Amino acid sequence: MIGEPVEELPLPPPFMWSCIACELFLLRLARKWDDPAGCFWEQLETARHIVESHPGEVPPQHLDGCELCPEYARRGDDHAADVWAQHRARDLFMPPSLARLL
């Protein structure tokens, strides 16, 4: 993964630009994007905010061969449901190759 080229960041959807908190999370993510320590926490914070504050904007289950969605779907607990929603929300602001790692 390190040293491999990553696709460009997708253009976040309009709802994220009309939410001050989303804008702040996106700015934090952008500032840390090239940091050698990574931007893991910024990704998680952004996804968590989307799930909690914009649940209707979370994309549906990935039906294009995602390896994680079937595993999340099998689990029936609330924590897994939240993590699965965060997994899907990452598609809104991360390249697919990175968004689907968690």
Secondary structure as UniProt FT lines:
FT   TURN            2..3
FT   HELIX           14..17
FT   HELIX           20..32
FT   TURN            33..34
FT   TURN            36..37
FT   HELIX           40..53
FT   HELIX           55..57
FT   HELIX           69..74
FT   HELIX           78..89
FT   HELIX           90..92
FT   HELIX           96..99
FT   TURN            100..101
//
